[in-house]
Amino acid sequence: MPETSEPAPTVHAATVHAATVLDATAPEPVEPLGVELLPTGHPAVDAGLARLEALDGVPAEAHVAVYEDVHQRLADTLAALDQE
């Protein structure tokens, strides 16, 4: 029986480049910063700090919504202090 040799698959430079870009943009593992937050003694502020502390080790993309929520809660807390 005659052997049939199949041609080697062609790999285009664009395919190799795209694979390299995908590998380069893969997220790296997130390491915790290990920052210790000290309690303030004000329950609303401490609750906001606890939410921020929970972000340690979480990818940055997830931080925005929590930052916005904590900012709003702290602004509300300050506004309530002004009204006392």
C-alpha positions as CSV (number, residue, x, y, z in Angstrom):
1,M,0.0,0.0,0.0
2,P,1.4,3.4,-0.8
3,E,1.7,5.8,2.1
4,T,-0.2,9.0,1.8
5,S,1.3,12.0,3.4
6,E,-1.0,14.7,4.3
7,P,0.3,18.3,4.1
8,A,1.1,20.0,7.4
9,P,-1.6,22.4,8.6
10,T,-0.9,26.0,7.8
11,V,-0.7,28.4,10.7
12,H,-1.0,32.0,9.8
13,A,0.9,34.7,11.7
14,A,-2.4,36.4,12.7
15,T,-3.5,33.2,14.4
16,V,-0.3,33.0,16.4
17,H,-0.5,36.7,17.3
18,A,-4.1,36.4,18.5
19,A,-3.2,33.4,20.7
20,T,-0.3,35.4,22.1
21,V,-2.5,38.4,22.8
22,L,-5.1,36.2,24.5
23,D,-2.4,34.6,26.7
24,A,-1.0,38.0,27.5
25,T,-4.4,39.3,28.6
26,A,-5.3,36.4,30.8
27,P,-5.8,37.6,34.3
28,E,-3.1,36.9,36.8
29,P,-4.0,35.4,40.1
30,V,-4.9,38.1,42.6
31,E,-2.9,38.1,45.8
32,P,-4.4,39.6,49.0
33,L,-2.8,42.9,50.1
34,G,-3.2,41.9,53.8
35,V,-4.1,45.5,54.9
36,E,-5.7,45.5,58.3
37,L,-8.5,48.0,58.8
38,L,-9.0,49.2,62.4
39,P,-12.5,49.8,63.7
40,T,-13.6,53.4,64.0
41,G,-16.3,52.8,66.7
42,H,-19.0,54.1,64.4
43,P,-21.2,51.1,63.2
44,A,-22.0,52.5,59.8
45,V,-18.4,53.4,59.0
46,D,-17.2,50.1,60.3
47,A,-19.7,48.3,58.1
48,G,-18.3,50.1,55.0
49,L,-14.8,49.3,56.0
50,A,-15.8,45.6,56.4
51,R,-17.1,45.7,52.8
52,L,-13.9,47.1,51.6
53,E,-11.8,44.6,53.5
54,A,-13.8,41.8,51.9
55,L,-12.4,42.9,48.5
56,D,-8.9,41.9,49.5
57,G,-7.8,39.3,47.0
58,V,-10.8,39.9,44.6
59,P,-10.0,41.1,41.0
60,A,-10.2,44.9,40.5
61,E,-13.1,44.6,38.1
62,A,-15.3,43.6,41.0
63,H,-14.3,46.6,43.1
64,V,-16.2,49.4,41.4
65,A,-19.7,48.5,42.5
66,V,-18.6,48.0,46.1
67,Y,-16.6,51.3,46.1
68,E,-19.7,53.2,44.8
69,D,-21.9,51.6,47.4
70,V,-19.6,52.3,50.3
71,H,-19.1,55.9,49.1
72,Q,-22.8,56.4,49.0
73,R,-23.3,54.9,52.5
74,L,-20.5,57.1,53.9
75,A,-22.0,60.2,52.3
76,D,-25.4,59.3,53.8
77,T,-23.7,58.8,57.2
78,L,-22.0,62.2,57.0
79,A,-25.3,63.8,55.9
80,A,-27.1,62.3,58.9
81,L,-24.4,63.6,61.2
82,D,-25.0,67.1,59.9
83,Q,-28.7,66.8,60.7
84,E,-28.1,65.8,64.4
